Amino acid sequence: MQKQCTRTIERSKRYFHNNTGKDVLITENFNFFKMFEGIDGNQTKQAYEYYRKGEKLFTIGDYEHAIMEYEKAKINEIDPKRYGGLFYNDLIIHLGISYIATEQKEKACNTFRLIGDETNFRVRNYLKFFCL
């Protein structure tokens, strides 16, 4: 995946020009389009597929069915350190939000705590406003 990213960046150089006259660093977050290729292991691939199904349901507000798909994804062995930035953190956060939307507050709080506590800004406000 790193090689693919490097090649993509090299090919895109011609579209970006520094007109400031200064040596600057500009960062832009993006999701690499072929991230699924970086997922190894059948359990993780299966979890990612459940996550994608859950995302479609989450997007349209069908939280009960999204929970079912997210929970299927969650029971698979997923390395949160390796896949956190790819999909694991979003899986956990959207599962927690779905629990809140379906009035399952205790499950939501336990789910958010899988990512961190009140010092983690990804889940801090959910814990602060829904779990205290």
C-alpha positions as a Markdown table, in Angstrom:
| # | Residue | x | y | z |
|---|---|---|---|---|
| 1 | Met | 0.0 | 0.0 | 0.0 |
| 2 | Gln | 2.9 | 2.4 | 0.8 |
| 3 | Lys | 4.3 | 1.8 | -2.7 |
| 4 | Gln | 1.0 | 2.6 | -4.3 |
| 5 | Cys | 0.7 | 5.8 | -2.3 |
| 6 | Thr | 4.2 | 6.9 | -3.2 |
| 7 | Arg | 3.5 | 6.2 | -6.9 |
| 8 | Thr | 0.2 | 8.1 | -6.8 |
| 9 | Ile | 1.9 | 11.1 | -5.1 |
| 10 | Glu | 4.7 | 11.1 | -7.6 |
| 11 | Arg | 2.2 | 11.1 | -10.5 |
| 12 | Ser | 0.2 | 14.0 | -9.0 |
| 13 | Lys | 3.2 | 16.3 | -8.5 |
| 14 | Arg | 2.5 | 18.1 | -11.8 |
| 15 | Tyr | -0.9 | 19.3 | -10.6 |
| 16 | Phe | 0.5 | 21.1 | -7.5 |
| 17 | His | 2.7 | 24.2 | -7.5 |
| 18 | Asn | 4.1 | 26.2 | -4.6 |
| 19 | Asn | 3.5 | 29.8 | -5.5 |
| 20 | Thr | 4.4 | 31.2 | -2.1 |
| 21 | Gly | 8.1 | 31.5 | -2.6 |
| 22 | Lys | 8.6 | 29.8 | 0.8 |
| 23 | Asp | 9.2 | 26.3 | 1.8 |
| 24 | Val | 5.8 | 25.2 | 3.2 |
| 25 | Leu | 4.2 | 22.0 | 4.2 |
| 26 | Ile | 0.5 | 21.6 | 3.5 |
| 27 | Thr | -1.2 | 18.5 | 4.6 |
| 28 | Glu | -4.5 | 17.0 | 3.3 |
| 29 | Asn | -6.2 | 14.0 | 4.7 |
| 30 | Phe | -7.5 | 11.5 | 2.2 |
| 31 | Asn | -8.7 | 7.9 | 2.0 |
| 32 | Phe | -6.6 | 5.8 | -0.3 |
| 33 | Phe | -9.0 | 4.4 | -2.9 |
| 34 | Lys | -7.6 | 0.9 | -2.8 |
| 35 | Met | -7.5 | 0.5 | 1.0 |
| 36 | Phe | -9.3 | -2.8 | 0.8 |
| 37 | Glu | -6.2 | -4.3 | -0.8 |
| 38 | Gly | -4.3 | -3.6 | 2.3 |
| 39 | Ile | -6.6 | -5.7 | 4.5 |
| 40 | Asp | -5.3 | -9.1 | 5.0 |
| 41 | Gly | -6.9 | -12.1 | 6.7 |
| 42 | Asn | -10.4 | -13.5 | 6.0 |
| 43 | Gln | -11.9 | -12.4 | 9.3 |
| 44 | Thr | -10.8 | -8.8 | 8.8 |
| 45 | Lys | -12.1 | -8.8 | 5.2 |
| 46 | Gln | -15.4 | -10.2 | 6.4 |
| 47 | Ala | -15.6 | -7.6 | 9.2 |
| 48 | Tyr | -15.0 | -4.8 | 6.6 |
| 49 | Glu | -17.8 | -6.1 | 4.4 |
| 50 | Tyr | -20.2 | -6.1 | 7.4 |
| 51 | Tyr | -19.0 | -2.6 | 8.2 |
| 52 | Arg | -19.7 | -1.4 | 4.7 |
| 53 | Lys | -23.3 | -2.9 | 4.9 |
| 54 | Gly | -23.7 | -1.2 | 8.2 |
| 55 | Glu | -22.5 | 2.1 | 6.8 |
| 56 | Lys | -25.2 | 2.0 | 4.1 |
| 57 | Leu | -27.9 | 1.5 | 6.7 |
| 58 | Phe | -26.4 | 4.0 | 9.1 |
| 59 | Thr | -26.4 | 6.7 | 6.3 |
| 60 | Ile | -30.2 | 6.3 | 5.7 |
| 61 | Gly | -31.0 | 6.2 | 9.5 |
| 62 | Asp | -31.8 | 2.5 | 9.7 |
| 63 | Tyr | -30.0 | 2.2 | 13.0 |
| 64 | Glu | -31.5 | -1.1 | 14.2 |
| 65 | His | -30.3 | -2.9 | 11.1 |
| 66 | Ala | -27.0 | -1.0 | 11.1 |
| 67 | Ile | -26.4 | -2.3 | 14.6 |
| 68 | Met | -26.8 | -5.9 | 13.4 |
| 69 | Glu | -24.2 | -5.4 | 10.7 |
| 70 | Tyr | -21.8 | -3.5 | 12.9 |
| 71 | Glu | -22.1 | -6.2 | 15.6 |
| 72 | Lys | -21.3 | -8.9 | 13.1 |
| 73 | Ala | -18.2 | -6.9 | 12.1 |
| 74 | Lys | -17.2 | -6.4 | 15.7 |
| 75 | Ile | -17.2 | -10.1 | 16.6 |
| 76 | Asn | -14.4 | -10.8 | 14.0 |
| 77 | Glu | -10.8 | -10.5 | 15.1 |
| 78 | Ile | -9.7 | -6.9 | 14.1 |
| 79 | Asp | -6.4 | -5.3 | 15.1 |
| 80 | Pro | -7.5 | -1.8 | 16.2 |
| 81 | Lys | -4.0 | -0.5 | 16.0 |
| 82 | Arg | -3.6 | -1.6 | 12.4 |
| 83 | Tyr | -7.1 | -0.9 | 11.1 |
| 84 | Gly | -8.1 | 2.0 | 13.3 |
| 85 | Gly | -7.5 | 4.6 | 10.7 |
| 86 | Leu | -9.0 | 2.5 | 7.9 |
| 87 | Phe | -12.4 | 1.5 | 9.4 |
| 88 | Tyr | -12.3 | 0.2 | 12.9 |
| 89 | Asn | -12.7 | 3.5 | 14.7 |
| 90 | Asp | -15.6 | 4.5 | 12.5 |
| 91 | Leu | -17.2 | 1.1 | 13.0 |
| 92 | Ile | -17.0 | 1.6 | 16.8 |
| 93 | Ile | -18.2 | 5.2 | 16.8 |
| 94 | His | -21.1 | 4.6 | 14.4 |
| 95 | Leu | -22.1 | 1.5 | 16.4 |
| 96 | Gly | -22.1 | 3.7 | 19.5 |
| 97 | Ile | -24.2 | 6.4 | 17.8 |
| 98 | Ser | -26.6 | 3.7 | 16.6 |
| 99 | Tyr | -27.0 | 2.5 | 20.1 |
| 100 | Ile | -27.7 | 6.1 | 21.3 |
| 101 | Ala | -30.3 | 6.5 | 18.5 |
| 102 | Thr | -32.0 | 3.3 | 19.6 |
| 103 | Glu | -31.9 | 4.3 | 23.3 |
| 104 | Gln | -29.3 | 1.7 | 24.3 |
| 105 | Lys | -27.2 | 4.1 | 26.4 |
| 106 | Glu | -25.2 | 1.5 | 28.4 |
| 107 | Lys | -24.2 | -0.3 | 25.2 |
| 108 | Ala | -23.2 | 2.9 | 23.6 |
| 109 | Cys | -21.0 | 4.0 | 26.5 |
| 110 | Asn | -19.3 | 0.6 | 26.6 |
| 111 | Thr | -18.7 | 0.7 | 22.9 |
| 112 | Phe | -17.2 | 4.2 | 22.9 |
| 113 | Arg | -14.9 | 3.2 | 25.6 |
| 114 | Leu | -13.3 | 0.6 | 23.3 |
| 115 | Ile | -11.6 | 3.5 | 21.5 |
| 116 | Gly | -10.7 | 5.5 | 24.6 |
| 117 | Asp | -11.9 | 7.7 | 27.5 |
| 118 | Glu | -12.7 | 11.4 | 27.9 |
| 119 | Thr | -9.1 | 12.3 | 26.8 |
| 120 | Asn | -9.7 | 10.9 | 23.3 |
| 121 | Phe | -11.3 | 13.6 | 21.2 |
| 122 | Arg | -12.9 | 11.1 | 18.8 |
| 123 | Val | -15.2 | 9.9 | 21.6 |
| 124 | Arg | -14.9 | 12.5 | 24.3 |
| 125 | Asn | -18.2 | 14.4 | 23.6 |
| 126 | Tyr | -20.2 | 11.2 | 23.3 |
| 127 | Leu | -18.9 | 10.0 | 26.7 |
| 128 | Lys | -19.3 | 13.5 | 28.2 |
| 129 | Phe | -22.9 | 14.2 | 27.0 |
| 130 | Phe | -24.4 | 10.7 | 26.9 |
| 131 | Cys | -22.5 | 8.6 | 29.5 |
| 132 | Leu | -22.0 | 10.6 | 32.6 |
